[in-house]
Amino acid sequence: MAGFIISKICRACESCIKQTPDETSLLPETNDVEMTHVLNSLLGNLIENTLDAINGVEGHEINLSFHHYDNHLHRTVSD
C-alpha cells in the first residue's frame, strides 16, 4: 500500500501539485490480497479524480488522511 501511495505522490508532483499524507494516518496491515486490491482501486480513483479536478490550477495541495477504527476505514482526500 505504501508503494501505491508513493506512486500517487509522484503523479501529483508531475502535475506540480503537492500531495501530503496526514502524519497521524494509519492503514492496518492485511494479508488479504482482494482487500488490498479494493483499497488500491478506491483510493486510486479518489486521488486521480482529485488530481483531474485541480489539474492546471496553481496553488493546490492534496491532503490525505486514513484512520481505522471500529472495523471501518475512514479516509479523507481534500484540497
N, C-alpha and C positions, 0 to 999 in steps of 0.2 A: 504494500500500500504506500509506503514511504517513497518508493521509486516512482510510482504513478503520480503522486502529488508533486514531486520534484520535476517531473516532465511537464506538468501543467504550469509550474512556476517559470520554467524555461520558455514555454509557449507564450506566457504573458510578457516576459522580458523581450521576446522577439517583436511583440506589438507595442513595446515601450509602455507597458502597464505594470505597475508594481503589484505583486501579489504577496500577501503576508499571512501566514498561518498564525492563529492565536497561540501564544506560548502555553496556555493552560489547556489546550485541546488534548484529547485522549481518544484514540481508537483502540479498542481492545484487540489483542491478538486472536486470530482464529485459524484453525486448520481446515475450515470449511471452504473448499475451492469455489463452490457455487455462490456462497455468500460474498466472497471476495470479488467475484466477477460482477455480481449485482451491485455491490458498493462502488466498484470502479465505473460501471456504466452510469449509475445515478449521479455520482459526484462529477464524473467527466462531463455529462450533459449539463449539469448546473453551471460548472465553471466555464465550459465552452459557450453556453448561452450568455453568460455574463460578459465574457470577452467580446463576443459578437455585438452585444448591445452597446458597449462603450468603445468599440474599435474606431479609431480616427479622432477621438475626442481626448484632448490632453488633460492631464491633471487628475486622472482617476487612479484609485488604488483599490484592489480587491482584497477584502479581509475574509479569511476562512476560519470557521470555528466548529469543532466537533466535540460533543460531550456524550458519554454513555452512562445512563443511569436508569434504574427500574426496567432493565432489559430492553431499553429503547435507545436508539442512536438519534441524537438531535444535532442537526447541522445548520449552519448559517453561512450564507455567501452574501456579502454585502459590498456596496460601493459607497 
